[in-house]
Structure formats: C-alpha cells, structure tokens
Amino acid sequence: MSDSALLARFFGLAPLDAQAKVAALFEAVSGAGMAGIRNLHPAYTTLLVVYDPLVWTPTALVQRLENARESADSRAAERRRITIPVCFAAGFAPDLGAVAAGAGYSVDQAVRAFTAAAFRVAFLGFAPGFPYMLGLPPALATPRLARPRTRVEAGSVGIAGKQTGIYPAPTPGGWRIIGRTPRRLFDPARTPMSLLLTGDEVCFEAIDERRYEELSQW
C-alpha cells in the first residue's frame, strides 16, 4: 500500500479461526493506545496497520505487533453478542425464494437455518457500518446477482457467496436480499457510530411485519 504500512497475515487456518486472530490483534492494537498508529484495517485474514514513519521504524513496529499478537493469543477476547431482528416477509426478501430453492429448502426451512446459525463480524467495509459476517450455513451460500440493483433499502440483509451482510443505508448492491431489519446500522450521533463492530457475535431473530413496524418507531 505504501512505505508507511504493514500487513499482518494469518495463513493456513480455517476462516473463523483466521478471523478470530485478526480480530484479537485488532482489539489488542486499537486498545493499546499506541502513538503513531494512524489507522487499522481488518479483513478476513489480514490486518493492515498504517503508521507514522517518524514514530516507528518497520522493524520496531513488527516487534511491537508480534508482542501484541502474543498477548492477544494468550487471552480469550470478550466478544459482544447481539441479536438482530429480521422480517423475512416477501416484500422485504425478494431473493429469499431463490436462495431457499438453491439449498433444496422451503422458505420456512431456509429462515430456520439462517436464524439458527451463529455469525461473526469479520470487518466493516463498502459503506459506513456495513458488516461482513462469517457463519452462513453452507447450504445457503448463493452467488451475487448477475445484475446489481440500483437501490437496496437500508436494513436489507443479504448473502453474497458465503458472506452475510446488512446494508446500513440505501445504496446500489448485488447481494441476494433475504430480509430486512428495522435496526439502524450506522448513526453518526451514536457512540459507537456502528451498531456492529469487528469481532461481534451476531444471531438473527425472525419477526413479523407488525413487529417490524413497532421496532421501526424506536
């Protein structure tokens, strides 16, 4: 990326294990208040560390990151557990039928499989507050749409390959939309601004349209 960035990579691990290592290192570095760290960018198997070259030499920062990694590995990270209500009614879930059919499920079976799964936020990207999550049941994995939609509503829950995500704002997008949550994913007036953060454990709860409308008023 530049001569003032380092990339920590975690190879040879199962996806959830690699992501857990990334999240633990991200939490350790961000929580240490290290001077000269300009930004941290977690992904599925890597953590990009952007630093001030007037504060750190690459060698010194590598050693500091190694120490942080060992410290992170020595303790279990405390993870937030968050339940996201989702309405899977047809008007909110234009692709749910196709996802269910691809898995050989009925729509109800697909919803049960999805809400029974445990997800983990790997990182935020694409738009402020957009969570990329691991943990989708393999049978529900579905490719992106061949032709993206010009508008996907805020709160839409989508599938892209083996990934699950939630659109925080109305944007174009090509993920398969299987439901919608009334929860607000991103609010610049809130602390933290993002409802979901890297490393969070997430589960989804099915709600009906009446409950969706009730929660939308909060």
C-alpha positions in Angstrom: 0.0 0.0 0.0 2.8 2.4 0.9 6.1 2.7 2.8 4.2 3.6 6.0 2.0 0.5 6.3 2.5 -3.1 7.4 0.2 -6.1 6.7 -0.2 -8.8 9.3 -1.3 -12.1 7.6 -2.7 -15.2 9.1 -2.3 -18.2 6.8 -3.2 -21.9 7.0 -6.2 -21.5 9.3 -9.9 -22.2 9.0 -11.8 -19.0 8.1 -13.3 -18.4 11.5 -10.0 -19.2 13.2 -8.1 -16.8 11.0 -10.7 -14.1 11.5 -10.5 -14.6 15.3 -6.8 -14.0 15.1 -7.3 -10.8 13.1 -10.0 -9.6 15.5 -7.9 -10.3 18.5 -4.9 -8.4 17.1 -7.1 -5.5 16.0 -8.5 -5.3 19.5 -5.1 -5.5 21.1 -3.6 -2.8 19.0 -6.6 -0.5 19.0 -6.9 -0.8 22.8 -3.2 -0.2 23.5 -3.4 3.5 22.5 -0.1 3.2 20.6 1.3 6.5 19.4 1.9 6.8 15.7 -0.7 4.4 14.6 -2.8 6.2 12.0 -5.3 3.6 11.1 -6.2 -0.1 11.3 -8.0 -2.0 8.5 -9.1 -5.6 9.4 -10.1 -8.0 6.7 -10.8 -11.8 6.7 -7.2 -13.0 7.2 -5.2 -9.7 7.3 -4.8 -6.6 9.4 -3.4 -3.5 7.6 -1.6 -1.2 10.0 -0.9 2.3 8.8 1.7 4.2 10.8 3.7 7.4 11.1 7.2 6.7 9.9 8.5 9.5 12.1 7.4 7.5 15.1 8.0 3.9 14.0 10.6 2.0 12.0 9.2 -1.1 10.3 11.4 -3.4 12.4 10.3 -1.8 15.7 6.6 -1.9 14.7 6.8 -5.5 13.6 8.2 -6.4 17.0 5.5 -4.4 18.8 2.8 -6.2 16.7 4.4 -9.6 17.5 4.2 -8.7 21.2 0.6 -7.6 20.8 -0.2 -10.8 18.9 1.2 -13.0 21.6 -0.7 -11.0 24.2 -3.9 -11.3 22.2 -3.4 -15.1 21.7 -2.9 -15.6 25.5 -6.3 -14.5 26.5 -9.8 -15.1 25.2 -11.3 -12.0 23.7 -14.5 -10.8 25.3 -17.0 -10.6 22.4 -20.3 -8.7 22.3 -23.3 -10.8 21.5 -26.0 -9.0 19.6 -29.4 -10.2 18.3 -30.7 -8.6 15.1 -34.4 -8.8 14.4 -35.2 -9.5 10.8 -38.5 -9.6 8.9 -38.4 -12.3 6.2 -41.8 -11.3 4.6 -41.9 -11.4 0.8 -41.9 -7.6 0.5 -38.6 -7.4 2.4 -37.0 -10.5 0.9 -37.0 -10.5 -2.9 -34.3 -13.2 -3.2 -35.3 -15.5 -0.3 -37.2 -17.9 -2.5 -34.3 -18.3 -4.9 -31.8 -18.8 -2.0 -34.1 -21.4 -0.4 -34.6 -23.2 -3.7 -30.9 -23.4 -4.3 -30.5 -25.1 -1.0 -33.3 -27.5 -1.6 -35.3 -25.9 1.2 -38.7 -24.4 1.6 -38.7 -20.7 2.5 -39.5 -21.6 6.2 -36.7 -24.1 6.3 -34.2 -21.5 4.9 -35.3 -19.0 7.5 -34.9 -21.6 10.3 -31.5 -22.5 9.1 -30.4 -18.8 8.9 -31.7 -17.9 12.3 -30.2 -21.0 14.0 -26.7 -20.0 12.8 -24.1 -18.0 14.8 -22.4 -15.3 12.8 -19.2 -13.2 13.5 -18.5 -9.7 12.2 -15.2 -10.1 10.3 -14.8 -6.4 9.4 -16.7 -3.3 8.3 -16.5 -2.0 4.7 -18.2 -1.0 1.5 -20.2 1.7 3.3 -20.0 3.1 6.9 -21.3 0.4 9.3 -21.7 -2.4 6.6 -20.7 -5.7 8.4 -19.1 -8.6 6.5 -20.1 -11.7 8.5 -18.9 -15.3 8.6 -21.0 -18.2 9.7 -23.6 -18.6 6.9 -24.8 -22.2 6.7 -23.1 -23.7 3.6 -26.4 -24.8 2.0 -27.5 -21.1 1.9 -24.4 -19.8 0.1 -25.5 -18.1 -3.1 -23.6 -16.0 -5.7 -24.3 -12.3 -6.1 -26.9 -11.2 -8.6 -25.6 -11.1 -12.2 -27.1 -7.6 -12.5 -26.9 -5.5 -9.3 -29.9 -3.5 -8.2 -29.7 0.3 -8.4 -31.2 0.7 -4.9 -31.1 -1.6 -1.9 -33.0 -0.4 1.1 -31.4 0.3 4.5 -31.5 -2.6 6.8 -31.6 -5.2 4.0 -29.9 -8.5 5.0 -28.0 -10.0 2.1 -26.0 -13.0 1.0 -23.0 -12.9 -1.4 -21.3 -16.3 -1.8 -20.5 -17.5 1.8 -20.8 -14.0 3.2 -23.7 -12.3 5.0 -24.1 -8.5 5.3 -26.6 -5.8 6.2 -26.9 -2.6 4.2 -26.7 0.4 6.5 -28.1 2.9 4.0 -29.9 2.9 0.7 -27.3 2.1 -2.0 -26.9 0.1 -5.1 -25.9 -3.5 -4.5 -25.8 -7.0 -5.8 -26.2 -9.2 -2.7 -29.1 -11.5 -2.5 -31.7 -9.9 -0.2 -33.4 -12.3 2.2 -34.9 -10.0 4.7 -34.8 -6.6 6.4 -34.1 -5.4 9.9 -35.6 -2.2 11.5 -32.4 -1.7 13.5 -30.2 1.3 12.4 -26.8 0.0 11.5 -25.0 3.4 11.4 -25.7 6.6 13.2 -23.0 9.4 13.4 -24.7 10.8 16.5 -24.3 7.5 18.4 -21.2 6.1 20.2 -20.0 3.9 18.8 -21.5 5.0 15.4 -21.8 1.4 14.1 -24.3 -0.9 15.7 -22.0 -3.9 14.9 -18.2 -3.9 15.3 -15.4 -6.2 14.2 -15.4 -9.3 16.3 -19.1 -9.1 17.4 -21.0 -12.4 17.6 -24.4 -12.0 15.9 -27.6 -14.0 15.7 -30.8 -13.2 13.8 -34.3 -13.4 15.1 -37.3 -13.7 12.8 -40.1 -11.1 13.4 -43.3 -10.4 11.6 -44.3 -7.3 9.7 -46.2 -5.9 12.7 -43.2 -6.2 15.0 -41.0 -4.7 12.3 -43.2 -1.6 12.2 -43.2 -1.4 16.0 -39.4 -1.5 16.2 -39.1 1.0 13.3 -40.6 3.6 15.6 -37.8 3.3 18.2 
